[in-house]
Amino acid sequence: MQMICWYQTEYAEQFQQLQTRLASLDVELKGQIVEKVNARFLRLNPEMALVLDEDGLSLAANGMKMQPDWHAEIPRLKRASLKSEMIARACQLGEKPSLIDATAGLGHDSLLMAYLGADVRLVERHPILFVLLEYTKTQAEHDPFLQSVMQRIQLIHADSNCYLHGLEQQGERVDVVYLDPMFPQRDQNHQVQKKQAQVKKQMQLLHLLLPEDGEMDLGDELLHLAHKIAKRVIVKRPRHAVYLADQTPDHQWLGDACRFDAYFPKGSI
């Protein structure tokens, strides 16, 4: 796999560190020094690339730039509580569970769950998204508000199917496996799904990085594997989306835009 990185001269050292890190993940990173990565430059260079500038490490394409900005989530964290967050009730975060987020995305849900007490393993297989998460976590470790939360987040570069299967083989059990598939199966007969056309900038770039066709797993197999190792499996879905793997959940928590489907494997507590 190859990727280009645009960077300003003052970030040459960071580029070399990034290039070495990605090489260890089998990604060849080619650098291009630019005078300034601004909106005009991004419009004139629409191809996908990494960017190192005053905003840190970002992913850019089609004139847009994004990063998993955990610092921007601080206001949400300050408002959050075990009672107010539906995800907290679904995952029983008050019990400080061991939790695997097998569909990492930008890590915002994992950040919230760790803040509310869970010990989270965040699993991501795509090397570019993984280094973006890794960079974000490193920055958060120096933030006075977030640094204690970072002690409860472990990033794992792995295919979630292989990782969960490996845990099953080792006989390891966890309290919760959390799934939020990137591309939920759509109920084409429900008009609410038309809102999917208005995808946020961050999700647009993730869709470009992680194409829906081909390798992308919609999560059906993950649900099957999660059943084998977790006391409860929680699946985040758009409110009107079909059930993952066509499996009716044992319980649901319904919100305005999304819902949490809970599955309790046989023999779980």
C-alpha positions as CSV (number, residue, x, y, z in Angstrom):
1,M,0.0,0.0,0.0
2,Q,1.2,3.5,-0.8
3,M,0.2,6.9,0.5
4,I,1.4,10.4,0.0
5,C,1.9,13.0,2.8
6,W,1.9,16.7,2.3
7,Y,3.9,18.6,5.0
8,Q,5.4,21.9,5.6
9,T,9.2,22.2,6.1
10,E,9.0,22.6,9.9
11,Y,7.3,19.2,10.2
12,A,10.1,17.2,8.4
13,E,11.0,15.4,11.6
14,Q,7.4,14.4,12.3
15,F,7.1,13.2,8.7
16,Q,10.2,10.9,9.1
17,Q,8.7,9.4,12.3
18,L,5.4,8.9,10.5
19,Q,7.1,7.3,7.5
20,T,8.9,4.9,9.8
21,R,5.8,4.0,11.7
22,L,3.8,3.3,8.5
23,A,6.6,1.3,7.1
24,S,6.2,-1.1,10.1
25,L,2.6,-1.4,9.0
26,D,3.5,-2.2,5.4
27,V,2.6,1.2,4.0
28,E,5.0,3.1,1.8
29,L,4.7,6.8,2.7
30,K,6.0,9.3,0.1
31,G,6.5,12.9,1.2
32,Q,5.9,16.1,-0.6
33,I,7.0,19.4,1.0
34,V,4.5,22.2,0.4
35,E,4.6,25.9,1.3
36,K,1.2,25.9,2.9
37,V,-1.6,23.4,3.2
38,N,-4.7,25.7,3.0
39,A,-8.2,25.4,1.6
40,R,-7.0,26.4,-1.9
41,F,-4.2,23.8,-1.9
42,L,-6.7,21.1,-0.9
43,R,-9.1,22.1,-3.6
44,L,-6.4,22.0,-6.2
45,N,-5.1,18.6,-4.9
46,P,-8.2,16.5,-4.4
47,E,-6.4,13.1,-4.2
48,M,-6.3,11.3,-0.9
49,A,-3.3,12.1,1.3
50,L,-2.1,12.5,4.8
51,V,-1.3,16.1,6.0
52,L,1.1,17.3,8.6
53,D,0.6,20.9,9.6
54,E,-0.3,23.1,12.5
55,D,-3.4,21.1,13.1
56,G,-1.4,17.9,13.5
57,L,-1.9,14.7,11.4
58,S,-5.0,14.7,9.2
59,L,-6.4,12.8,6.3
60,A,-7.4,14.9,3.2
61,A,-9.3,14.3,0.0
62,N,-11.7,16.2,-2.3
63,G,-10.9,19.5,-0.7
64,M,-11.7,18.3,2.8
65,K,-9.5,17.5,5.8
66,M,-10.3,15.5,8.9
67,Q,-8.8,13.9,12.0
68,P,-10.1,12.0,15.0
69,D,-10.1,15.0,17.2
70,W,-10.6,13.7,20.8
71,H,-9.8,17.1,22.3
72,A,-13.0,18.4,20.6
73,E,-15.0,15.8,22.4
74,I,-14.2,17.2,25.9
75,P,-17.4,19.3,26.1
76,R,-19.4,16.2,25.4
77,L,-17.5,14.3,28.1
78,K,-18.0,17.0,30.7
79,R,-21.8,16.7,30.1
80,A,-21.8,12.9,30.1
81,S,-22.9,10.8,33.0
82,L,-23.9,7.2,33.6
83,K,-27.5,8.2,33.8
84,S,-27.7,10.6,30.8
85,E,-25.9,8.4,28.2
86,M,-27.9,5.6,26.6
87,I,-24.6,3.9,25.6
88,A,-23.7,3.8,29.3
89,R,-26.9,1.9,30.2
90,A,-26.5,-0.5,27.2
91,C,-22.9,-1.4,28.1
92,Q,-23.3,-1.2,31.9
93,L,-20.4,1.2,32.2
94,G,-21.2,1.7,35.8
95,E,-19.7,-1.7,36.5
96,K,-16.4,-0.6,34.8
97,P,-16.4,-3.4,32.3
98,S,-13.7,-4.8,30.1
99,L,-14.8,-3.8,26.7
100,I,-13.7,-4.4,23.1
101,D,-14.7,-1.9,20.5
102,A,-14.2,-4.0,17.4
103,T,-15.3,-1.3,14.9
104,A,-13.0,1.6,15.9
105,G,-13.9,4.4,13.5
106,L,-12.8,7.7,14.9
107,G,-12.9,6.3,18.4
108,H,-15.4,8.8,19.8
109,D,-17.6,6.2,21.4
110,S,-14.6,4.4,22.9
111,L,-13.4,7.7,24.3
112,L,-16.8,8.3,26.0
113,M,-16.9,4.7,27.3
114,A,-13.4,5.0,28.7
115,Y,-14.3,8.3,30.3
116,L,-17.3,6.7,32.0
117,G,-15.2,3.9,33.4
118,A,-14.7,1.1,30.9
119,D,-11.3,-0.5,30.0
120,V,-11.4,-0.3,26.3
121,R,-9.5,-2.2,23.6
122,L,-9.9,-0.3,20.4
123,V,-9.3,-2.6,17.4
124,E,-8.6,-1.1,13.9
125,R,-7.2,-3.0,10.9
126,H,-6.7,-0.1,8.4
127,P,-3.1,1.2,8.9
128,I,-3.9,4.8,7.9
129,L,-6.9,5.0,10.3
130,F,-4.8,3.3,12.9
131,V,-2.0,5.8,12.8
132,L,-4.5,8.6,12.9
133,L,-6.0,7.1,16.1
134,E,-2.5,6.5,17.5
135,Y,-1.5,10.1,16.8
136,T,-4.7,11.4,18.4
137,K,-4.2,9.2,21.5
138,T,-0.6,10.5,21.9
139,Q,-1.9,14.1,21.8
140,A,-4.6,13.3,24.3
141,E,-2.0,11.8,26.7
142,H,-0.7,15.4,27.1
143,D,-4.0,16.9,27.7
144,P,-4.7,17.6,31.4
145,F,-8.4,16.5,31.1
146,L,-7.9,13.5,28.9
147,Q,-4.6,12.0,30.1
148,S,-6.2,9.9,32.9
149,V,-8.8,8.5,30.4
150,M,-6.0,7.4,28.0
151,Q,-4.8,4.9,30.6
152,R,-8.1,3.0,30.0
153,I,-7.7,2.9,26.2
154,Q,-5.5,0.4,24.4
155,L,-5.1,0.6,20.6
156,I,-4.7,-2.6,18.7
157,H,-3.8,-2.9,15.0
158,A,-5.6,-6.0,13.9
159,D,-8.4,-7.4,11.9
160,S,-11.3,-7.6,14.3
161,N,-12.5,-10.9,12.9
162,C,-9.0,-12.4,13.5
163,Y,-8.6,-10.7,16.8
164,L,-11.9,-12.0,18.3
165,H,-11.3,-15.4,16.9
166,G,-7.9,-15.4,18.6
167,L,-9.4,-14.5,21.9
168,E,-11.9,-17.4,21.5
169,Q,-9.1,-19.8,20.8
170,Q,-7.3,-18.6,23.9
171,G,-10.4,-19.0,26.0
172,E,-10.5,-15.3,26.9
173,R,-13.8,-13.7,28.0
174,V,-14.7,-10.0,28.2
175,D,-17.7,-8.2,29.6
176,V,-18.7,-6.3,26.4
177,V,-18.0,-6.4,22.7
178,Y,-19.2,-3.2,21.1
179,L,-20.0,-3.0,17.4
180,D,-20.8,0.1,15.3
181,P,-20.4,-1.1,11.7
182,M,-19.2,1.6,9.3
183,F,-21.8,0.9,6.7
184,P,-25.0,-0.3,8.3
185,Q,-27.2,-2.3,6.0
186,R,-30.0,0.0,4.9
187,D,-33.7,-0.7,4.9
188,Q,-34.4,0.6,1.4
189,N,-38.1,0.7,2.1
190,H,-37.9,3.2,4.9
191,Q,-37.8,6.9,3.9
192,V,-35.8,7.8,7.0
193,Q,-32.8,6.2,5.4
194,K,-32.7,9.1,2.9
195,K,-30.9,11.0,5.6
196,Q,-27.9,8.8,4.8
197,A,-27.2,11.0,1.8
198,Q,-26.2,13.9,4.1
199,V,-23.0,12.3,5.5
200,K,-20.8,14.5,7.6
201,K,-17.4,15.5,6.3
202,Q,-15.5,13.0,8.6
203,M,-17.7,10.1,7.4
204,Q,-17.3,11.1,3.8
205,L,-13.5,10.8,4.1
206,L,-13.8,7.5,6.0
207,H,-16.0,6.1,3.2
208,L,-13.3,7.0,0.7
209,L,-10.6,5.4,2.9
210,L,-12.7,2.3,3.7
211,P,-14.7,1.5,0.5
212,E,-18.1,-0.1,1.1
213,D,-17.5,-2.7,-1.6
214,G,-14.7,-5.3,-1.4
215,E,-13.0,-5.8,1.9
216,M,-15.2,-3.9,4.2
217,D,-17.1,-6.1,6.6
218,L,-20.6,-5.0,7.6
219,G,-20.2,-6.7,10.9
220,D,-22.3,-9.9,10.5
221,E,-19.4,-12.2,11.2
222,L,-18.2,-10.0,14.1
223,L,-21.6,-10.5,15.8
224,H,-21.2,-14.2,15.5
225,L,-17.6,-14.1,17.0
226,A,-18.6,-11.6,19.7
227,H,-21.3,-14.0,21.0
228,K,-18.5,-16.5,21.8
229,I,-16.4,-14.3,24.0
230,A,-18.6,-11.6,25.6
231,K,-21.2,-11.5,28.4
232,R,-23.1,-9.0,26.3
233,V,-22.8,-7.7,22.8
234,I,-24.0,-4.2,22.0
235,V,-24.6,-3.1,18.4
236,K,-25.1,0.6,17.6
237,R,-27.5,1.1,14.7
238,P,-29.4,3.9,12.9
239,R,-32.8,3.8,14.6
240,H,-34.6,2.3,11.5
241,A,-31.8,0.1,10.2
242,V,-32.3,-3.6,9.9
243,Y,-30.8,-5.9,12.5
244,L,-27.2,-6.9,12.2
245,A,-27.0,-10.4,10.6
246,D,-30.8,-10.5,10.7
247,Q,-30.6,-11.4,14.4
248,T,-33.3,-10.0,16.6
249,P,-31.7,-8.5,19.8
250,D,-32.6,-9.5,23.3
251,H,-33.1,-5.9,24.4
252,Q,-33.0,-2.4,22.8
253,W,-32.4,1.2,23.9
254,L,-34.0,3.6,21.5
255,G,-32.9,7.2,20.8
256,D,-34.1,9.7,18.2
257,A,-31.5,8.9,15.6
258,C,-29.9,5.7,16.7
259,R,-30.5,2.6,18.9
260,F,-28.5,0.1,20.8
261,D,-29.3,-3.5,20.3
262,A,-28.2,-5.9,23.0
263,Y,-27.4,-9.6,22.7
264,F,-26.9,-11.8,25.7
265,P,-25.1,-15.0,24.7
266,K,-26.3,-18.2,26.3
267,G,-24.8,-18.8,29.8
268,S,-24.0,-15.1,30.3
269,I,-24.7,-13.3,33.5
